[in-house]
Amino acid sequence: MFAIRSLVKNNAQVLKNVAQQRNMSVVSIPARTKVTKGEMIFLSGLMLVSWCAIPAWVLVNLKHYRGE
């Protein structure tokens, strides 16, 4: 019984220590490497296409959804 109690205590201590170890910084700093204009245009275009893909698909297939 004492062995189980000490095992539970040790595990609780280990879990407590693991949960408290975080590598987060409160201070925000600028990026170390800036994103190039070409990469920014490509990523912005990719986001725009992905945002508009589902609404465009629904509008194109609207007749099928209505059953006509």
QUIKA-V721518 format. One record per residue. N is the residue number from 1. PSI is psi as a letter, one per 30 degrees, with the letter a starting at -180 (* if undefined). OMEGA is omega in whole degrees, 0 to 359 (none if undefined). Layout:
n,psi,omega
N,PSI,OMEGA
N,PSI,OMEGA
//
This chain:
n,psi,omega
1,e,180
2,e,179
3,e,179
4,e,180
5,e,180
6,e,178
7,e,179
8,e,179
9,e,181
10,e,179
11,e,179
12,e,179
13,e,179
14,e,180
15,e,179
16,e,180
17,e,180
18,e,182
19,f,184
20,f,181
21,j,179
22,k,179
23,h,180
24,k,179
25,k,179
26,e,183
27,k,179
28,k,180
29,l,178
30,l,180
31,k,180
32,e,177
33,k,181
34,l,178
35,k,181
36,l,181
37,e,180
38,e,178
39,e,178
40,e,179
41,e,180
42,e,182
43,e,178
44,e,178
45,e,178
46,e,177
47,e,180
48,e,179
49,e,182
50,e,177
51,e,184
52,f,186
53,e,184
54,e,176
55,e,178
56,e,179
57,e,180
58,e,181
59,e,179
60,e,184
61,g,182
62,e,179
63,e,179
64,e,181
65,e,179
66,f,178
67,g,180
68,*,none
//
